[in-house]
Amino acid sequence: MDVQAKENRKEIRYPVQAEVVVERASGEKIVASTVNISGGGLLLNLPSAVDFEVGETVTCGVKLYAQKPPQPWGSGRVVRVENSLIAIDFRNAPPRGHFEPAGS
């Protein structure tokens, strides 16, 4: 890891694997999996490259329980896109309504 990337990180990242549903402003829902989680955001692995734009606002729900739908996690901004990886920052993101689990 380079020094600049290390300095930009304000939160500890935890390697947690969980299913996430990312909802775009259009209503499109994409299922992804977490690579890591911090107090300020998520790094997600998508099943394939998706055309997310840096700055795009999304809402996320994380599946925490096997027999329940994803739980609301919050609205955030896409801050990095690399092939099938996207980073979402929840700090300073505008509210965008509430999350509706996939299939509801």
Backbone as CSV, one residue per row, in Angstrom:
resi,resn,N_x,N_y,N_z,CA_x,CA_y,CA_z,C_x,C_y,C_z
1,MET,0.844,-1.163,0.000,0.000,0.000,0.000,0.893,1.231,0.000
2,ASP,0.577,2.221,-0.829,1.415,3.406,-0.849,1.060,4.338,0.305
3,VAL,1.951,5.255,0.592,1.783,6.144,1.746,0.561,7.024,1.591
4,GLN,0.322,7.556,0.391,-0.814,8.445,0.190,-2.129,7.732,0.483
5,ALA,-2.316,6.503,-0.003,-3.545,5.757,0.254,-3.714,5.533,1.747
6,LYS,-2.622,5.225,2.427,-2.687,4.992,3.856,-3.114,6.258,4.597
7,GLU,-2.609,7.423,4.186,-2.956,8.682,4.833,-4.404,9.063,4.599
8,ASN,-4.993,8.693,3.464,-6.372,9.037,3.158,-7.374,8.225,3.971
9,ARG,-6.967,7.108,4.525,-7.874,6.257,5.279,-8.054,6.798,6.685
10,LYS,-9.289,7.153,7.002,-9.586,7.704,8.309,-10.210,6.665,9.241
11,GLU,-10.598,5.547,8.697,-11.267,4.494,9.456,-10.530,3.169,9.268
12,ILE,-10.556,2.340,10.283,-10.001,0.988,10.175,-10.921,0.166,9.292
13,ARG,-10.343,-0.636,8.414,-11.138,-1.498,7.529,-11.099,-2.923,8.056
14,TYR,-12.266,-3.546,8.063,-12.396,-4.908,8.569,-12.776,-5.833,7.423
15,PRO,-12.053,-6.929,7.235,-12.377,-7.870,6.156,-13.605,-8.699,6.531
16,VAL,-14.749,-8.264,6.070,-16.027,-8.915,6.385,-16.672,-9.323,5.074
17,GLN,-17.182,-10.554,5.023,-17.895,-11.004,3.834,-19.385,-11.068,4.138
18,ALA,-20.157,-10.307,3.362,-21.613,-10.291,3.505,-22.222,-9.917,2.158
19,GLU,-23.454,-10.321,1.954,-24.182,-9.952,0.749,-24.721,-8.539,0.916
20,VAL,-24.619,-7.739,-0.138,-25.097,-6.359,-0.117,-25.970,-6.130,-1.344
21,VAL,-27.057,-5.389,-1.156,-27.864,-4.961,-2.290,-27.634,-3.456,-2.439
22,VAL,-27.148,-3.061,-3.620,-26.881,-1.656,-3.922,-28.025,-1.163,-4.798
23,GLU,-28.688,-0.104,-4.350,-29.804,0.465,-5.118,-29.385,1.799,-5.698
24,ARG,-29.538,1.916,-7.001,-29.206,3.154,-7.706,-30.407,4.087,-7.701
25,ALA,-30.204,5.353,-8.045,-31.280,6.342,-8.094,-32.381,5.911,-9.061
26,SER,-32.020,5.146,-10.095,-32.990,4.666,-11.085,-33.891,3.568,-10.523
27,GLY,-33.532,3.026,-9.348,-34.278,1.911,-8.770,-33.640,0.562,-9.060
28,GLU,-32.656,0.546,-9.958,-31.951,-0.702,-10.270,-31.251,-1.211,-9.016
29,LYS,-31.379,-2.511,-8.739,-30.746,-3.129,-7.581,-29.724,-4.152,-8.049
30,ILE,-28.533,-4.071,-7.474,-27.431,-4.947,-7.848,-26.932,-5.647,-6.599
31,VAL,-26.833,-6.967,-6.659,-26.323,-7.746,-5.527,-24.808,-7.821,-5.637
32,ALA,-24.133,-7.540,-4.533,-22.670,-7.557,-4.478,-22.259,-8.244,-3.184
33,SER,-20.953,-8.366,-2.979,-20.451,-8.901,-1.710,-19.378,-7.952,-1.180
34,THR,-19.305,-7.849,0.138,-18.328,-6.951,0.736,-16.937,-7.565,0.650
35,VAL,-15.947,-6.704,0.467,-14.543,-7.067,0.574,-14.075,-6.626,1.952
36,ASN,-14.456,-5.378,2.303,-14.188,-4.889,3.650,-15.199,-3.810,4.013
37,ILE,-15.289,-3.554,5.321,-16.228,-2.581,5.874,-15.456,-1.698,6.841
38,SER,-15.779,-0.402,6.836,-15.224,0.511,7.833,-16.371,1.344,8.389
39,GLY,-16.071,2.177,9.349,-17.097,3.054,9.901,-17.599,4.066,8.895
40,GLY,-16.843,4.289,7.822,-17.231,5.291,6.841,-17.650,4.761,5.492
41,GLY,-17.555,3.433,5.271,-17.942,2.940,3.961,-17.716,1.461,3.755
42,LEU,-17.881,1.065,2.502,-17.772,-0.333,2.092,-16.923,-0.439,0.829
43,LEU,-16.180,-1.523,0.707,-15.575,-1.897,-0.562,-16.317,-3.142,-1.011
44,LEU,-16.895,-3.073,-2.207,-17.744,-4.152,-2.699,-17.168,-4.796,-3.949
45,ASN,-17.438,-6.090,-4.079,-17.093,-6.845,-5.268,-18.400,-7.188,-5.967
46,LEU,-18.537,-6.721,-7.200,-19.737,-6.996,-7.994,-19.533,-8.273,-8.793
47,PRO,-20.613,-8.966,-9.151,-20.457,-10.200,-9.927,-19.807,-9.962,-11.289
48,SER,-19.925,-8.742,-11.815,-19.277,-8.355,-13.068,-19.142,-6.838,-13.066
49,ALA,-18.365,-6.314,-13.991,-18.183,-4.868,-14.065,-19.526,-4.205,-14.378
50,VAL,-19.861,-3.178,-13.616,-21.095,-2.412,-13.810,-20.686,-0.951,-13.997
51,ASP,-21.439,-0.226,-14.793,-21.059,1.139,-15.136,-21.413,2.155,-14.045
52,PHE,-20.880,1.977,-12.848,-21.068,2.966,-11.797,-20.187,4.172,-12.107
53,GLU,-20.661,5.355,-11.707,-19.901,6.581,-11.894,-19.420,7.080,-10.541
54,VAL,-18.176,7.549,-10.465,-17.688,8.180,-9.246,-18.576,9.392,-8.974
55,GLY,-19.040,9.523,-7.746,-19.949,10.603,-7.365,-21.414,10.181,-7.344
56,GLU,-21.732,9.037,-7.948,-23.108,8.535,-7.970,-23.565,8.208,-6.548
57,THR,-24.791,8.617,-6.211,-25.354,8.315,-4.896,-26.126,7.006,-4.969
58,VAL,-25.861,6.121,-4.012,-26.527,4.821,-3.949,-26.993,4.569,-2.519
59,THR,-27.898,3.636,-2.357,-28.357,3.194,-1.045,-28.013,1.719,-0.918
60,CYS,-27.536,1.316,0.258,-27.097,-0.066,0.454,-27.863,-0.745,1.575
61,GLY,-28.089,-2.031,1.395,-28.633,-2.891,2.440,-27.711,-4.090,2.575
62,VAL,-27.393,-4.458,3.802,-26.468,-5.562,4.057,-27.241,-6.728,4.660
63,LYS,-27.032,-7.915,4.097,-27.697,-9.113,4.613,-26.912,-9.610,5.820
64,LEU,-27.472,-9.379,7.001,-26.814,-9.752,8.249,-27.327,-11.071,8.812
65,TYR,-28.544,-11.452,8.429,-29.171,-12.652,8.979,-29.627,-13.547,7.840
66,ALA,-29.401,-14.844,7.973,-29.678,-15.798,6.893,-31.145,-15.799,6.450
67,GLN,-32.071,-15.713,7.359,-33.485,-15.844,7.016,-34.214,-14.507,6.895
68,LYS,-33.463,-13.407,6.831,-34.092,-12.088,6.749,-33.546,-11.321,5.549
69,PRO,-34.336,-10.347,5.063,-33.850,-9.535,3.941,-32.704,-8.630,4.389
70,PRO,-31.982,-8.032,3.438,-30.896,-7.116,3.803,-31.383,-5.982,4.701
71,GLN,-30.564,-5.605,5.649,-30.882,-4.524,6.578,-30.371,-3.205,6.008
72,PRO,-31.131,-2.111,6.167,-30.668,-0.812,5.658,-29.311,-0.448,6.250
73,TRP,-28.399,0.013,5.410,-27.060,0.393,5.865,-26.845,1.884,5.689
74,GLY,-27.442,2.459,4.646,-27.339,3.897,4.447,-27.117,4.288,3.005
75,SER,-27.176,5.594,2.783,-26.889,6.161,1.467,-25.450,6.625,1.445
76,GLY,-24.821,6.482,0.304,-23.440,6.900,0.172,-23.120,7.279,-1.254
77,ARG,-21.889,7.722,-1.442,-21.412,8.094,-2.769,-20.349,7.111,-3.223
78,VAL,-20.407,6.752,-4.481,-19.368,5.925,-5.075,-18.119,6.807,-5.189
79,VAL,-17.016,6.346,-4.591,-15.788,7.143,-4.615,-14.667,6.493,-5.420
80,ARG,-14.854,5.233,-5.788,-13.836,4.545,-6.597,-14.501,3.422,-7.361
81,VAL,-14.105,3.229,-8.610,-14.586,2.132,-9.452,-13.366,1.520,-10.121
82,GLU,-13.153,0.224,-9.900,-12.051,-0.506,-10.530,-12.566,-1.865,-10.975
83,ASN,-12.890,-1.986,-12.260,-13.444,-3.223,-12.816,-14.682,-3.620,-12.044
84,SER,-14.652,-4.729,-11.300,-15.847,-5.169,-10.569,-15.815,-4.733,-9.099
85,LEU,-14.878,-3.863,-8.711,-14.824,-3.348,-7.339,-15.332,-1.918,-7.301
86,ILE,-16.170,-1.615,-6.299,-16.581,-0.229,-6.078,-16.438,0.089,-4.593
87,ALA,-16.022,1.320,-4.321,-15.919,1.802,-2.949,-17.018,2.830,-2.732
88,ILE,-17.735,2.679,-1.617,-18.830,3.581,-1.279,-18.505,4.264,0.035
89,ASP,-18.599,5.586,0.050,-18.335,6.396,1.237,-19.666,6.906,1.769
90,PHE,-19.951,6.612,3.033,-21.209,7.036,3.642,-21.111,8.386,4.333
91,ARG,-19.913,8.915,4.498,-19.747,10.207,5.152,-20.151,11.315,4.191
92,ASN,-20.881,12.279,4.678,-21.290,13.457,3.902,-22.141,13.123,2.683
93,ALA,-22.813,11.981,2.698,-23.688,11.622,1.575,-25.080,12.182,1.846
94,PRO,-25.746,12.672,0.818,-27.092,13.191,1.020,-28.072,12.058,1.283
95,PRO,-29.079,12.270,2.137,-30.088,11.223,2.339,-30.863,11.008,1.049
96,ARG,-31.247,9.773,0.803,-31.947,9.448,-0.442,-33.126,8.517,-0.187
97,GLY,-33.889,8.771,0.821,-35.032,7.910,1.084,-34.612,6.672,1.838
98,HIS,-35.497,5.713,1.912,-35.171,4.492,2.648,-34.964,3.334,1.697
99,PHE,-34.243,2.348,2.169,-33.886,1.159,1.384,-35.035,0.176,1.387
100,GLU,-35.366,-0.353,0.218,-36.333,-1.425,0.093,-35.583,-2.685,-0.303
101,PRO,-35.651,-3.745,0.494,-34.930,-4.983,0.161,-35.312,-5.508,-1.221
102,ALA,-34.366,-6.173,-1.880,-34.620,-6.774,-3.185,-35.780,-7.746,-3.088
103,GLY,-36.643,-7.701,-4.079,-37.778,-8.609,-4.116,-38.994,-8.075,-3.393
104,SER,-38.912,-6.858,-2.832,-40.085,-6.321,-2.132,-40.853,-5.379,-3.029
